[in-house]
Amino acid sequence: MTTINDIRTPDSSLCNEIRELVRDTESELLFNHSSRVYHFGALTGLRRGLTFDRELLYAGAMFHDMGLTPQYSSTTERFEVDSANAARDFLRAHKISPTDIDLVWAAIALHTTPGIPVHMHPVVALVTAGVEMDVLGIGYDEFSDAQRLEIVSAHPRTPHFKEDIINTFYRGNEHKPHTTFGNVNADVLADKDPNFSPINFCSVIRHSRWDG
């Protein structure tokens, strides 16, 4: 069990199994990123005075990028949905309640959809808050230097984390560019692939089968 900023990593058998599965499946880059997401999310929850289940938050944080790995990536779904489905299947196998599974599923599926999770259940809001802090620096000044340093010391960022994470998103989505329609991953593909042509929402409307 690890304690960072007085926040303990959940030490239940469920969370220990999650930690080992993610560690064995993801790259060190993604494992450390997901671990930081949990701690940044939990600290945000405490600062906002929210009540949340830390095991469910941990499940959401640790599984949120599993869809970027070959083992869990489909050819038809957004990587966020693949990640959410991986968490759902794992939690079902461990007899977690359907309500809690749905909560974790939503937290993962919505973590790249800004503006919505913040208005939802704390577990949903805090997974996104942790991701936004670690990847985009949103809320950076709301954490002390000591808090940031302790989290990053325990779960280090790579020397070129920003480009490394962009490249990881690209590799996880380049085989299914159609799934990036309407979400932030289209920006990643456009940045990395000069031949990428994003689906245009207005064109989809105009070429639909409806008249008028």
Long-range contacts (C-beta under 8 A, 24 or more apart in sequence): 2-154, 4-39, 4-150, 4-151, 4-154, 5-39, 5-43, 5-146, 5-147, 5-150, 5-151, 7-39, 7-42, 7-43, 7-46, 9-35, 9-38, 9-58, 10-54, 10-55, 10-58, 12-55, 14-55, 14-59, 14-94, 14-96, 15-55, 15-58, 15-59, 17-94, 18-58, 18-59, 18-62, 18-63, 18-90, 19-62, 21-90, 22-62, 22-63, 22-66, 25-66, 25-69, 25-71, 25-72, 26-65, 26-66, 26-68, 26-69, 27-168, 29-158, 29-161, 29-164, 29-165, 29-168, 30-65, 30-68, 30-69, 30-168, 31-155, 32-155, 32-156, 32-157, 33-65, 33-134, 33-135, 33-155, 33-157, 33-165, 34-61, 34-62, 34-63, 34-64, 34-65, 35-61, 35-62, 35-154, 35-155, 36-130, 36-134, 36-151, 36-152, 36-155, 36-157, 37-61, 37-64, 37-127, 37-130, 37-131, 37-133, 37-134, 38-62, 38-130, 39-130, 39-151, 39-154, 39-155, 40-129, 40-130, 40-133, 40-134, 40-139, 40-143, 40-151, 41-126, 41-127, 41-129, 41-130, 41-133, 42-126, 42-130, 43-143, 43-147, 44-126, 44-129, 44-130, 44-133, 44-139, 44-142, 45-122, 45-126, 45-129, 47-142, 50-122, 50-125, 50-126, 51-122, 52-122, 52-123, 52-126, 53-100, 53-123, 56-100, 56-103, 56-104, 56-107, 56-123, 57-107, 57-122, 57-123, 57-126, 57-127, 59-87, 59-90, 59-91, 59-104, 60-87, 60-104, 60-107, 60-108, 60-111, 60-123, 60-124, 60-127, 61-127, 61-130, 63-87, 63-90, 63-104, 63-108, 64-107, 64-108, 64-111, 64-127, 64-131, 67-172, 68-168, 68-169, 68-171, 68-172, 68-173, 69-172, 73-172, 73-175, 73-176, 74-176, 75-175, 75-176, 76-176, 76-179, 77-179, 78-109, 78-179, 78-180, 78-183, 78-185, 79-172, 79-173, 79-179, 79-185, 80-108, 80-109, 80-110, 80-111, 80-112, 80-183, 81-109, 83-108, 83-109, 84-108, 84-109, 112-183, 112-184, 112-185, 113-183, 114-184, 135-165, 166-191, 166-192, 167-192
